[in-house]
Amino acid sequence: MSSAADTAHLLVVDDDARLRELLHRYLTTNGGYRVSAAADAAEARALMKSIAFDLLIVDVMMPGESGIDLTRGVRAHSQVPILMLTARGEAEHRIEGLESGADDYLPKPFEPRELVLRCNALLRRATPTQRSAHREVKMGEAVFDPERGELRRKGKPVRLTSSEAALLKLFAANAGRSFSRTDLCTRLGVTLERSIDVQVTRLRRKIEEDPKLPLYLQTVRGVGYVLVPDRVT
């Protein structure tokens, strides 16, 4: 099993309660994933506001907003991998799903093991762009080396606590991706969300020209935080 699968958090979006439960159980037990589930697009959107998922599994046919509409909406602001599930296997429907921004397409009924294999493949393909953990990140006069956990500003080393280094490494590996406080706590093994705010404030003092008007470690209103570096080299 890949390391991506070991830590990946998946969101299953399907109006069939029985299938949601089956997929949740199978993907958790046999795929090694963390899995959340939503009954419709509205519930999925609510979850995505507080959790940065690594992959979405979306049913096409749902009441209200369809899976294709949800995919188009997600694609407007995120490149998270999306696997579509549907009972409709005709070519035009597969094309519609892919044109909406889905990365893969699996018609029902399907073998659960094939679903796990496809999820693994999507996560492996996404890893280089989402987790550039060994490449330096430039933020104005500050440069962070994720591999060494070292921050330099104007060429001089800046001391980081182990918690600050872990948080900055996570942001650097997912530059441009928003994280909620809850998700950051889960990924870093932190109990209190307030501690995330404290670490972000400290990091801004070490990175930003004006910590009160951050350019790089930004707050995403209603979501959490995102790192927007000048470039990754």
KEDREN-22051 format. One record per residue: x, y, z of N, C-alpha, C in turn. Coordinates in steps of 0.001 Angstrom, whole numbers, plus 500000, padded with zeros to 6 digits. Example, Ala and Ser with C-alpha at 12.3 -4.5 7.8 and 13.67 -1.06 7.14 Angstrom:
REM residues 2
513190,494310,507800,512300,495500,507800,513200,496700,507800;
512850,497750,507080,513670,498940,507140,512900,500030,507870;
This chain:
REM residues 233
500844,498793,500000,500000,500000,500000,500866,501238,500000;
500511,502236,499250,501316,503446,499144,501197,504288,500394;
502228,505135,500622,502167,506018,501782,501050,507025,501644;
500725,507404,500394,499618,508337,500196,498332,507750,500696;
498108,506446,500437,496884,505808,500886,496823,505723,502399;
497989,505599,503058,498013,505439,504507,497449,506659,505230;
497625,507839,504666,497224,509057,505366,496100,509818,504663;
495693,509376,503488,494727,510132,502704,493354,510163,503366;
492699,511309,503259,491351,511487,503787,490405,511629,502599;
489482,510689,502442,488561,510647,501309,487173,511128,501722;
486467,511736,500774,485068,512116,500983,484211,511377,499969;
483268,510563,500458,482324,509846,499613,481018,510638,499581;
480561,511007,498380,479323,511784,498231,478324,510949,497434;
477296,510431,498110,476316,509560,497454,475025,509600,498255;
473871,509686,497579,472597,509774,498281,472096,508412,498766;
472753,507327,498374,472383,505972,498802,473068,505675,500137;
472294,505689,501219,472858,505502,502558,473553,504158,502702;
472980,503118,502127,473580,501781,502226,474940,501745,501525;
475012,502338,500338,476282,502352,499606,477320,503201,500330;
476890,504323,500906,477833,505161,501669,478458,504366,502792;
477626,503609,503504,478133,502819,504624,479066,501719,504144;
478702,501058,503057,479553,499985,502514,480909,500542,502064;
480883,501672,501352,482131,502260,500885,482982,502746,502051;
482337,503343,503036,483059,503807,504221,483780,502644,504883;
483068,501537,505076,483657,500380,505747,484773,499756,504917;
484524,499597,503607,485505,498920,502762,486759,499776,502566;
486589,501057,502288,487737,501923,502046,488584,502109,503303;
487922,502099,504460,488658,502218,505719,489417,500935,506024;
488733,499801,505887,489324,498515,506261,490336,498014,505244;
489990,498110,503963,490824,497520,502920,491711,498517,502177;
491381,499791,502283,492205,500792,501613,493150,501521,502540;
492874,501469,503840,493714,502171,504797,493484,503669,504821;
492343,504122,504279,492055,505548,504211,491287,506026,505450;
491317,507340,505663,490345,507984,506524,489208,508384,505611;
487963,508137,506026,486819,508340,505133,485722,509134,505835;
485237,510168,505163,484040,510890,505577,482992,510696,504491;
481725,510940,504831,480653,510710,503861,479636,511844,503902;
479041,512113,502733,478006,513136,502613,476877,512592,501754;
475632,512964,502096,474463,512445,501383,474134,513247,500136;
474657,514462,500032,474362,515286,498857,475444,516352,498706;
475319,517151,497653,476330,518163,497360,476413,519218,498458;
475265,519601,499012,475263,520631,500057,476042,520170,501284;
475825,518920,501691,476555,518391,502849,478040,518272,502523;
478361,517898,501286,479760,517789,500873,480450,519142,500958;
479780,520185,500462,480363,521529,500496,480617,521969,501936;
479690,521656,502829,479857,522029,504238,481081,521349,504838;
481264,520068,504521,482426,519338,505033,483725,519893,504463;
483711,520250,503183,484926,520747,502540,485357,522113,503066;
484451,522816,503726,484813,524100,504315,485703,523920,505541;
485605,522745,506180,486374,522529,507404,487446,521456,507281;
487430,520693,506190,488398,519603,506025,488999,519667,504625;
490315,519551,504534,490999,519505,503231,491134,518040,502814;
490209,517568,502003,490226,516171,501578,491284,515932,500507;
491791,514690,500464,492804,514320,499483,492192,513769,498203;
490946,513304,498267,490279,512744,497092,488774,512724,497337;
487992,513009,496295,486536,512952,496386,486023,511808,495523;
485062,511038,496054,484357,510004,495300,482916,510474,495202;
482479,510840,493993,481212,511548,493828,480263,510775,492915;
479046,510535,493406,478009,509919,492580,477415,510979,491647;
477164,510612,490402,476627,511575,489440,475165,511898,489736;
474341,510861,489902,472900,511053,490057,472526,511258,491521;
472292,512517,491899,471868,512841,493255,470734,513848,493181;
469845,513848,494160,468756,514842,494166,469312,516245,494333;
468675,517209,493707,469170,518577,493787,470366,518755,492873;
471468,519189,493440,472688,519406,492666,473334,518070,492317;
473588,517849,491041,474179,516583,490601,475668,516528,490918;
476221,515322,490803,477651,515169,491016,478472,515939,490006;
477962,516053,488790,478657,516822,487757,478675,518305,488115;
477550,518814,488618,477503,520220,489043,478451,520465,490219;
478475,519521,491154,479375,519644,492304,480822,519658,491834;
481151,518770,490906,482521,518697,490389,482930,520000,489735;
482038,520578,488928,482349,521859,488296,482607,522945,489350;
481781,522934,490394,481957,523924,491448,483274,523759,492183;
483640,522509,492480,484902,522240,493172,486080,522671,492309;
485998,522370,491015,487094,522687,490104,487345,524187,489962;
486373,524987,490339,486556,526435,490238,487598,526945,491224;
487879,526150,492275,488830,526620,493292,489769,525543,493816;
489686,524318,493302,490512,523237,493838,490867,522225,492757;
492051,521630,492897,492498,520565,491995,492505,519208,492685;
491738,519075,493773,491660,517795,494471,491186,516709,493502;
491805,515522,493504,491371,514451,492597,489909,514069,492844;
489179,513824,491754,487763,513455,491850,487507,512204,491022;
486929,511192,491665,486520,509955,490996,485002,509924,490982;
484398,509792,489807,482946,509783,489688,482411,508362,489653;
481297,508149,490363,480588,506876,490355,479199,507099,489771;
478745,506194,488929,477396,506334,488392,476907,505019,487818;
475597,504876,487805,474990,503695,487187,474901,503872,485683;
475154,505083,485212,475062,505370,483787,476421,505152,483135;
476516,504137,482285,477807,503798,481718,477997,504209,480279;
477011,504932,479702,477130,505312,478306,478287,506277,478095;
478853,506228,476875,480043,507022,476563,479814,508512,476776;
478621,509010,476386,478394,510450,476502,478378,510912,477952;
477919,510025,478847,477896,510381,480259,479299,510357,480855;
480112,509402,480400,481501,509372,480864,482220,510646,480414;
481975,511035,479170,482614,512233,478637,482154,513472,479401;
480862,513549,479697,480334,514691,480448,480996,514800,481814;
481160,513658,482465,481793,513660,483774,483235,514124,483710;
483980,513635,482731,485381,514022,482584,485507,515482,482173;
484605,515952,481323,484646,517349,480905,484331,518295,482065;
483577,517832,483035,483251,518675,484184,484442,518843,485122;
485474,518004,484923,486676,518125,485747,487035,516886,486531;
486264,515803,486389,486590,514557,487100,487872,513962,486533;
488627,513261,487384,489886,512653,486966,489708,511210,486506;
488670,510557,487003,488431,509167,486620,486945,508887,486754;
486517,507747,486220,485093,507445,486086,484912,505949,486280;
484047,505547,487213,483821,504124,487479,482324,503850,487481;
481820,503117,486463,480376,502834,486403,479964,501761,487406;
478749,501897,487961,478171,500895,488844,477510,499802,487997;
477501,498552,488480,478176,498066,489687,479675,497900,489440;
480461,497956,490493,481910,497835,490351,482457,496953,491472;
483653,496453,491262,484332,495673,492287,484987,496639,493278;
484704,496512,494565,485309,497430,495543,486832,497476,495454;
487439,496341,495144,488904,496313,495047,489384,497214,493908;
488623,497262,492808,488999,498141,491705,488912,499598,492137;
487917,499920,492949,487794,501285,493449,489035,501667,494252;
489496,500773,495121,490696,501052,495922,491905,501261,495014;
492055,500419,493994,493186,500544,493079,493141,501880,492333;
491948,502293,491925,491822,503567,491219,492112,504746,492145;
491648,504639,493391,491944,505694,494366,493450,505808,494585;
494118,504670,494748,495570,504675,494932,496268,505344,493756;
495814,505020,492541,496431,505576,491340,496247,507096,491285;
495047,507574,491613,494788,509015,491598,495637,509732,492643;
495770,509141,493818,496563,509755,494877,498040,509788,494511;
498522,508727,493859,499925,508724,493435,500177,509819,492414;
499252,509996,491480,499422,511023,490455,499356,512425,491061;
498553,512576,492098,498392,513894,492715,499549,514260,493614;
500268,513274,494121,501317,513503,495113,502378,514509,494690;
502940,514457,493466,504011,515399,493133,503597,516859,493211;
502355,517192,492799,501939,518590,492815,501443,519019,494179;
500875,518088,494941,500317,518468,496231,501340,518364,497354;
502398,517577,497157,503340,517345,498243,504777,517522,497762;
505128,518723,497347,506484,518996,496924,507337,519253,498156;
507437,518201,499015,507991,518361,500359,509494,518571,500380;
510211,518295,499286,511657,518400,499303,512161,519563,498462;
511288,520517,498145,511671,521647,497320,511567,522922,498136;
512556,523806,497955,512568,525047,498720,511388,525939,498333;
510870,526626,499323,509728,527514,499128,510176,528945,499432;
509996,529833,498459,510425,531220,498617,509233,532108,498929;
509387,532920,499974,508337,533834,500415,508973,535184,500671;
509116,535988,499618,509783,537267,499771,511239,537057,500140;
511640,537605,501281,513027,537479,501727,513250,536231,502562;
512208,535428,502714,512313,534189,503496,512312,532984,502560;
513122,531987,502888,513202,530747,502119,513154,529581,503097;
512262,528631,502825,512112,527467,503703,512535,526212,502963;
513396,525420,503606,513837,524123,503081,513077,523037,503842;
512028,522440,503243,511213,521446,503957,511990,520196,504350;
512948,519801,503523,513690,518571,503811,514502,518704,505089;
515091,519873,505306,515897,520111,506502,515100,520780,507619;
513913,521303,507267,513123,522011,508260,513759,523319,508660;
514468,523962,507710,515218,525183,508002,514610,526386,507290;
514510,527489,508029,514011,528750,507491,515138,529771,507495;
515306,530477,506381,516288,531551,506294,515579,532834,505874;
516023,533924,506435,515467,535232,506064,516623,536183,505814;
516658,536777,504638,517775,537625,504215,519091,536880,504333;
519028,535566,504082,520227,534738,504109,520638,534255,505479;
519961,534716,506522,520324,534324,507882,519335,533303,508429;
519828,532298,509179,518927,531280,509721,517950,531860,510738;
516728,531373,510685,515677,531778,511629,515281,530543,512432;
515318,530655,513748,515005,529501,514584,513523,529173,514543;
513205,527893,514320,511838,527397,514361,511703,526364,515466;
510594,526396,516189,510315,525301,517113,509936,524075,516285;
509941,522916,516897,509572,521695,516171,508132,521774,515669;
507257,522398,516450,505855,522538,516039,505720,523491,514859;
506457,524604,514900,506425,525555,513790,506976,524938,512519;
508061,524170,512648,508663,523522,511481,507712,522503,510873;
507016,521738,511722,506063,520739,511228,504905,521405,510499;
504421,522517,511054,503301,523228,510426,503733,523836,509092;
504901,524468,509066,505379,525097,507838,505685,524043,506772;
506179,522891,507199,506458,521810,506244,505160,521311,505601;
504097,521199,506394,502804,520782,505858,502282,521803,504853;
502383,523090,505209,501934,524136,504286,502775,524120,503008;
504089,523967,503149,504978,523988,501984,504696,522826,501049;
504356,521679,501608,504060,520498,500800,502722,520619,500089;
501895,521571,500528,500562,521758,499940,500328,523229,499615;
501349,523880,499032,501260,525307,498725,500029,525609,497881;
499279,526621,498294,498073,527005,497578,496832,526264,498008;
496977,525340,498952,495837,524541,499403,495397,524998,500789;
494116,525270,500945,493576,525743,502223,493383,524589,503197;
493697,524850,504470,493484,523874,505530,492648,524501,506635;
491698,523750,507150,490944,524215,508308,491772,523981,509564;
491435,524679,510627,492119,524467,511901,491925,523032,512374;
490717,522510,512185,490435,521135,512611,491319,520142,511881;
491456,520330,510576,492275,519409,509791,493744,519539,510160;
494209,520757,510414,495592,520955,510823,495863,520272,512165;
494903,520364,513083,495050,519684,514376,495182,518185,514176;
494337,517622,513313,494356,516184,513067,495674,515757,512445;
496136,516482,511434,497355,516109,510713,498606,516262,511572;
498590,517222,512502,499772,517495,513307,499695,516907,514709;
498571,516264,515029,498415,515668,516348,498270,516696,517453;
497621,517825,517129,497423,518910,518087,496009,518831,518651;
495855,519117,519931,494547,518998,520578,493706,520255,520427;
494303,521422,520672,493549,522671,520686,493743,523451,519391;
492637,523880,518783,492721,524684,517564,493415,526014,517844;
493274,526519,519042,493902,527788,519404,495421,527714,519235;
495993,526549,519472,497447,526404,519335,497883,526581,517888;
497015,526212,516939,497317,526430,515525,497390,527926,515249;
496431,528688,515778,496435,530144,515594,497712,530766,516149;
498145,530273,517312,499358,530800,517942,500576,530517,517073;
500675,529295,516549,501814,528940,515706,501823,529733,514416;
500641,529953,513834,500551,530750,512607,501017,532179,512878;
500596,532746,513999,501013,534102,514360,502528,534190,514495;
503125,533188,515138,504584,533175,515307,505300,533023,513970;
504771,532163,513105,505386,531977,511795,505315,533255,510959;
504215,533963,511061,504079,535212,510306,505141,536229,510735;
505453,536264,512019,506481,537182,512503,507847,536841,511915;
508041,535573,511585,509336,535126,511078,509421,535157,509554;
508252,535216,508886,508205,535145,507421,507818,536471,506789;
506779,537092,507323,506151,538234,506669,506898,539542,506916;
506834,540426,505922,507360,541782,506079,506496,542537,507081;
505168,542370,506960,504221,542959,507907,503287,541846,508378;
503545,541255,509555,502738,540132,510045,501243,540445,510162;
500907,541742,510322,499498,542110,510446,498794,542138,509090;
499574,542206,508017,499040,542167,506653,499795,541079,505882;
499552,539822,506238,500335,538722,505660,500092,538525,504163;
501191,538359,503439,501113,538096,502004,501231,536615,501688;
501908,535879,502550,502235,534490,502245,501431,533485,503062;
501410,533638,504355,500623,532739,505200,499293,533430,505482;
498335,533176,504595,497093,533945,504588,495964,533234,505338;
495045,534037,505825,493813,533519,506418,492755,533411,505324;
492089,532254,505267,490984,532055,504337,489700,532135,505146;
488955,533185,504958,487769,533439,505784,486794,532264,505701;
486376,531784,506858,485430,530680,506927,486047,529319,506704;
487370,529279,506444,488031,527994,506194,489180,527789,507170;
490247,528561,507024,491412,528383,507887,492599,529142,507338;
493647,528414,506918,494869,529054,506455,495366,528424,505161;
496163,529215,504420,496773,528729,503188,498125,529415,503023;
499118,528680,502509,500418,529259,502201,500465,529570,500703;
500746,530838,500394,500835,531264,498990,502243,531820,498759;
503199,530958,498439,504592,531411,498276,504820,532098,496941;
505986,532757,496811,506369,533336,495529,506577,532215,494523;
507296,531180,494937,507539,530032,494059,508140,528893,494856;
508074,527694,494265,508715,526509,494816,509833,526141,493854;
511072,526024,494350,512209,525768,493481,512885,524443,493788;
